[in-house]
Amino acid sequence: MTPKLRFPGFTDEWQTHKLKDLIDLIVDNRGKTPPVITKGIPLIETNSLGRRRVNYGAVKKYVTEKTFNSWFRKHLKENDVLFSTVGQTGIMALYDDSTKAGIAQNIIGLRANEQTSGDFLYYLLSERRNNNKFKQIEMIAVQPSVKVSQMIHLKFRIPTISEQKKIADFLTAVDKRIEIIDKKVELLKQYKKGVMQKIFSQQIRFKDDSRNDYPEWEEKTLGEIIDYEQPTRYIVRSTEYDKSFYTPVLTAGKSFILGYINETDNVYDDVPVIIFDDFTTDSRLVDFSFKVKSSAIKILRARPGVNIRVAYELLCRIRYKAKDHKRHWIGEFQHFTVSLPCEDEQKEIADFLSSIDAKIQAEEAKLAVAKKFKRSLLQRMFV
């Protein structure tokens, strides 16, 4: 009845309570979608949850002042815990009353009572073991959902209010550290996106060692700077993936690494290369050995005098949305025209972008460590 990790001075056993005994009020919006507009008072949806505080940057819908005052039964207050009950159940955030807001029909607000800290309630409910309790009462229909009438009877163990505040303050400090790193990653990515736009529109140009301009960029087709290879010999024989295996199986889409297999023959290792999905036109720059799942993947290599990183960036800048389920590289993509700098300027560009990537990766590594540290704390600081 006590956690593994505890602050000095606290020795009392944690007491068991139903959720309904920890809250004063449940805020909802009448269970229907209110009339929305494109600007006004934010309507918080699930995509704005998932951080400690609501992410208002993800808000897409708004309501009028009249709708806000008449539609919602109760208005949110500082540190109400927002909880998604439909779809992605159990996604949470704390409400900050510096921004007036309403909530979508699949979200409820839980207001802690006098014996419960709102910050602590957020961390209590988001702790993995406790969050799994909601999964146990989840109903699967068109979308997964959790009934409020059931969730309020779930049992949780909590300490005294003074220990709750100590735990919440400490975890809040950890979260703020995570938010700082996360923001730095986001800013670096925005900077990279902006500087790439200026480089490839030639608003920014590099100079040689003598501070002279490099030659003008030349018009080339993608087929002139990139060669391709059919993936036939690198296609996996089995899709029985296992994390203990060593050979990654790739796709050019969002999932990227589909899984790992134990096949060691016919592994593509002449990297770096670009993999290109001939149907979706998605692409990825790959710098490690791999196999592929299907013949839809083209393996693209830079021709002599072309930097693979620059070739990849030029390929990514092609504005094209695949509509037909057909092979695109030979028929269309290899004929698209791009502007290519000389080999020396290509190297300058590639080195510059790689330096930004290194900074992003370093911060992402810090972020992963901080998140892992928080998960460990949640496991050890709660019963």
C-alpha positions in Angstrom: 0.0 0.0 0.0 3.0 2.3 -0.4 5.0 3.2 -3.5 8.6 2.1 -4.2 9.9 5.6 -4.5 8.8 8.1 -1.8 9.8 11.6 -0.5 11.3 11.7 3.0 8.9 12.3 5.9 5.9 10.5 4.4 5.1 7.1 6.0 1.3 6.7 5.9 -0.2 4.0 3.8 -2.0 5.0 0.7 -5.8 4.7 0.9 -8.2 3.2 -1.6 -10.9 5.4 -3.1 -13.3 5.2 -6.0 -12.8 7.9 -8.6 -16.2 9.4 -7.7 -14.8 10.1 -4.2 -11.9 12.1 -5.6 -13.8 14.5 -7.8 -16.4 17.2 -7.2 -17.8 17.7 -10.7 -17.8 16.2 -14.2 -17.9 18.8 -17.0 -19.2 17.8 -20.4 -21.0 19.5 -23.4 -24.4 17.8 -23.5 -23.1 14.9 -25.6 -23.5 16.6 -29.0 -21.3 18.6 -31.3 -21.9 22.3 -30.9 -22.2 24.6 -33.9 -18.6 25.6 -34.8 -16.9 28.5 -36.6 -13.4 29.2 -37.9 -12.4 31.7 -35.2 -13.6 32.4 -31.7 -13.4 30.4 -28.4 -11.4 27.2 -28.9 -13.2 23.9 -28.9 -10.8 21.3 -27.4 -10.7 18.0 -29.2 -8.6 14.8 -28.6 -5.8 16.0 -30.9 -5.2 18.9 -28.4 -4.6 16.4 -25.5 -1.6 14.2 -24.8 0.6 16.8 -23.1 0.5 18.0 -19.5 -1.3 21.1 -20.7 -3.8 21.5 -23.6 -2.1 22.1 -26.9 -4.1 25.0 -28.3 -1.9 25.0 -31.4 -3.7 21.9 -32.5 -7.2 23.4 -32.2 -9.1 23.4 -35.5 -12.7 24.4 -34.4 -14.1 27.3 -32.4 -17.4 28.4 -31.0 -19.1 31.8 -30.5 -19.4 33.5 -27.1 -23.2 32.8 -27.3 -22.6 29.1 -27.9 -20.0 28.9 -25.2 -22.4 30.4 -22.6 -25.5 28.4 -23.6 -24.2 25.1 -24.9 -21.9 23.8 -22.1 -23.5 22.7 -18.8 -20.5 23.8 -16.8 -17.4 25.7 -17.7 -13.9 24.4 -17.2 -11.7 25.7 -14.4 -7.9 25.7 -13.7 -6.5 22.2 -13.4 -9.6 20.3 -14.5 -8.4 17.0 -15.9 -9.6 16.6 -19.5 -10.1 12.9 -20.4 -11.0 11.5 -23.8 -13.8 8.9 -23.5 -14.3 8.0 -27.2 -11.8 6.8 -29.8 -8.4 7.3 -28.3 -9.7 6.7 -24.7 -7.6 7.8 -21.8 -5.8 10.6 -23.6 -5.5 13.5 -21.1 -4.3 17.0 -20.4 -4.7 19.7 -17.7 -6.9 22.7 -18.5 -5.3 26.1 -18.1 -8.0 28.8 -17.5 -5.9 31.5 -19.0 -7.6 30.5 -22.3 -11.4 30.2 -22.3 -12.4 27.0 -24.0 -15.2 24.5 -24.6 -14.8 20.7 -25.0 -15.9 18.3 -27.8 -18.5 15.7 -27.1 -16.0 12.9 -26.6 -14.1 14.7 -23.8 -15.0 15.2 -20.1 -13.5 17.4 -17.5 -12.9 15.9 -14.0 -12.6 18.5 -11.2 -10.7 17.4 -8.1 -12.3 17.8 -4.7 -10.7 19.2 -1.5 -8.9 16.0 -0.6 -7.4 15.7 -4.1 -4.9 17.8 -6.0 -5.9 18.4 -9.6 -2.2 18.0 -10.8 -1.9 14.8 -8.8 -5.2 13.5 -10.2 -3.8 14.0 -13.7 -0.7 12.0 -12.9 -2.6 9.4 -11.0 -4.9 8.7 -14.0 -2.1 8.8 -16.6 0.1 6.3 -14.7 0.2 3.2 -16.9 -1.3 0.7 -14.5 -4.1 3.0 -13.6 -4.7 4.0 -17.3 -5.1 0.3 -18.1 -8.1 0.2 -15.7 -9.9 2.4 -18.3 -9.0 -0.1 -21.0 -10.6 -2.9 -19.0 -14.0 -1.1 -19.0 -13.6 0.1 -22.6 -16.4 -0.9 -25.0 -15.6 -1.7 -28.6 -18.2 -0.7 -31.1 -17.7 1.6 -34.1 -15.1 3.4 -31.9 -13.7 2.3 -28.5 -15.5 4.2 -25.6 -15.6 4.4 -21.9 -18.8 5.1 -20.0 -18.5 7.8 -17.3 -21.0 5.8 -15.1 -18.5 2.9 -15.0 -15.2 4.9 -14.8 -16.3 6.8 -11.6 -16.4 3.4 -9.8 -12.8 2.5 -10.6 -10.6 2.3 -7.5 -7.4 4.1 -7.0 -4.9 4.4 -4.1 -3.9 7.9 -3.0 -1.8 9.5 -0.3 -2.5 12.5 1.9 -3.1 15.8 0.1 0.4 17.1 1.3 2.1 14.1 -0.3 0.0 14.4 -3.4 1.2 18.0 -3.9 4.8 17.0 -3.3 4.5 14.3 -6.0 2.6 16.6 -8.4 5.2 19.4 -8.0 8.1 17.1 -8.7 6.5 15.5 -11.8 5.4 18.9 -13.0 9.1 20.0 -12.9 10.0 16.9 -14.9 7.3 17.6 -17.5 8.4 21.2 -17.8 11.9 19.9 -18.6 10.4 17.6 -21.3 8.4 20.6 -22.7 11.6 22.7 -23.0 13.4 20.0 -24.9 10.4 19.2 -27.0 10.1 22.9 -27.9 13.8 23.0 -28.8 13.3 20.1 -31.2 10.3 21.8 -32.7 12.1 25.1 -33.2 15.1 23.3 -34.8 12.8 21.5 -37.2 11.1 24.8 -38.1 14.5 26.4 -38.6 15.6 23.5 -40.8 12.5 23.7 -42.9 12.9 27.5 -43.3 16.6 27.4 -44.2 16.0 24.5 -46.7 13.4 26.6 -48.5 15.9 29.4 -48.9 18.7 27.1 -49.9 16.8 25.3 -52.6 15.1 28.5 -53.9 18.7 29.9 -54.0 18.0 32.8 -51.7 20.9 31.5 -49.7 24.1 30.5 -51.6 27.3 29.1 -50.3 30.8 30.3 -51.4 34.0 28.5 -52.1 37.2 28.6 -49.9 38.2 31.9 -51.6 34.8 33.4 -50.8 33.8 33.3 -54.5 30.4 32.4 -55.8 29.9 28.9 -57.0 28.7 28.4 -60.6 25.0 28.8 -61.4 22.8 25.8 -60.8 22.0 23.6 -63.8 18.6 22.3 -64.9 18.5 18.5 -64.8 15.9 15.8 -64.8 15.7 13.5 -61.8 16.5 10.7 -64.2 19.8 12.4 -65.0 20.9 12.7 -61.4 19.4 9.5 -59.9 19.7 6.0 -61.1 17.3 3.3 -59.9 17.4 -0.4 -59.2 14.6 -2.9 -59.0 14.3 -4.5 -55.5 13.6 -8.0 -56.6 16.6 -9.7 -54.9 16.1 -7.7 -51.7 12.5 -8.7 -51.0 11.9 -10.7 -47.8 10.8 -14.3 -48.0 9.0 -14.1 -44.7 7.1 -11.4 -42.8 7.4 -13.1 -39.4 9.0 -10.1 -37.7 10.6 -10.2 -34.3 12.5 -7.4 -32.4 15.2 -9.8 -31.5 16.2 -10.2 -35.2 18.7 -7.8 -36.8 17.6 -7.1 -40.4 15.1 -4.3 -40.8 12.4 -4.5 -43.4 11.6 -1.0 -44.8 8.8 0.9 -46.4 8.9 4.4 -47.7 5.7 5.4 -45.8 5.2 6.7 -42.3 5.8 3.4 -40.6 9.3 3.2 -42.3 10.6 0.1 -40.4 7.9 -2.6 -40.7 9.8 -5.0 -38.5 12.9 -7.2 -38.2 13.7 -10.6 -39.7 16.5 -13.1 -39.4 17.3 -13.3 -43.1 21.0 -12.4 -43.7 21.3 -13.1 -47.5 20.6 -10.5 -50.2 20.5 -7.6 -47.7 21.0 -4.2 -49.4 24.1 -2.6 -47.8 25.4 -0.1 -50.5 24.1 2.8 -48.5 23.2 5.6 -48.3 20.4 5.3 -50.9 16.8 6.5 -51.3 13.9 4.1 -51.2 10.9 5.3 -53.3 7.4 3.8 -53.2 6.5 3.5 -56.9 2.7 3.6 -56.0 2.5 6.3 -53.3 5.6 8.3 -54.3 6.8 8.4 -50.7 10.5 8.4 -50.2 13.1 7.9 -47.5 16.9 8.4 -47.2 18.4 5.3 -45.7 22.0 4.9 -44.3 21.8 1.4 -42.9 21.5 -2.1 -44.4 17.9 -3.3 -45.1 15.5 -5.5 -47.0 12.1 -4.5 -48.4 8.7 -6.1 -48.4 7.5 -5.7 -52.0 8.5 -4.8 -55.5 6.8 -1.4 -55.1 10.0 0.0 -53.6 12.5 1.4 -56.0 16.1 1.7 -54.8 17.5 5.1 -56.0 21.2 5.9 -56.1 22.9 9.2 -56.9 24.8 9.3 -60.2 28.4 10.3 -60.2 28.9 14.0 -59.2 25.6 14.1 -57.3 25.4 14.1 -53.5 22.7 11.6 -52.4 21.5 14.0 -49.6 21.0 16.8 -52.1 19.3 14.4 -54.5 16.9 13.3 -51.8 16.0 16.9 -50.8 15.4 17.8 -54.5 13.2 14.7 -54.8 11.2 15.6 -51.7 10.5 19.1 -53.1 8.6 17.7 -56.0 4.9 18.7 -55.5 3.0 15.7 -56.6 0.1 13.8 -55.1 -0.4 10.2 -56.3 -4.0 9.7 -57.4 -3.7 6.5 -59.5 -2.4 3.1 -58.4 0.3 2.9 -60.9 4.1 2.9 -61.2 5.3 6.5 -61.1 9.2 6.5 -61.3 9.8 5.5 -64.9 6.6 7.1 -66.3 6.7 10.4 -64.5 9.2 11.1 -61.8 12.4 10.6 -63.7 11.2 13.3 -66.1 10.7 16.0 -63.5 13.1 18.9 -63.8 15.2 20.2 -60.8 18.0 22.8 -60.3 21.3 21.1 -59.3 24.3 23.0 -57.8 27.8 22.1 -58.6 29.4 19.2 -56.7 31.3 21.4 -54.3 28.3 23.4 -53.4 26.3 20.2 -53.0 28.7 19.1 -50.4 28.4 22.4 -48.6 24.6 22.0 -48.5 24.7 18.4 -47.4 27.2 19.1 -44.6 25.1 22.1 -43.4 21.9 20.1 -43.3 23.6 17.1 -41.7 24.9 19.5 -38.9 21.3 20.6 -38.3 20.1 17.0 -38.3 22.8 16.1 -35.7 21.5 18.8 -33.4 17.9 17.6 -33.8 18.9 14.0 -33.2 20.9 15.1 -30.1 17.8 16.9 -28.7 15.5 14.0 -29.6 17.8 11.7 -27.7 17.6 13.9 -24.7 13.8 14.0 -25.1 13.7 10.2 -25.2 15.8 9.9 -22.0 13.6 12.4 -20.2 10.4 10.6 -21.2 11.9 7.3 -20.1 12.9 8.8 -16.8 9.3 10.1 -16.3 7.8 6.7 -17.1 10.1 5.1 -14.5 9.0 7.7 -11.9 5.4 7.1 -12.6 5.9 3.4 -12.1 7.7 3.8 -8.8 5.9 6.8 -7.3 2.4 5.3 -7.5 0.8 2.2 -6.0 
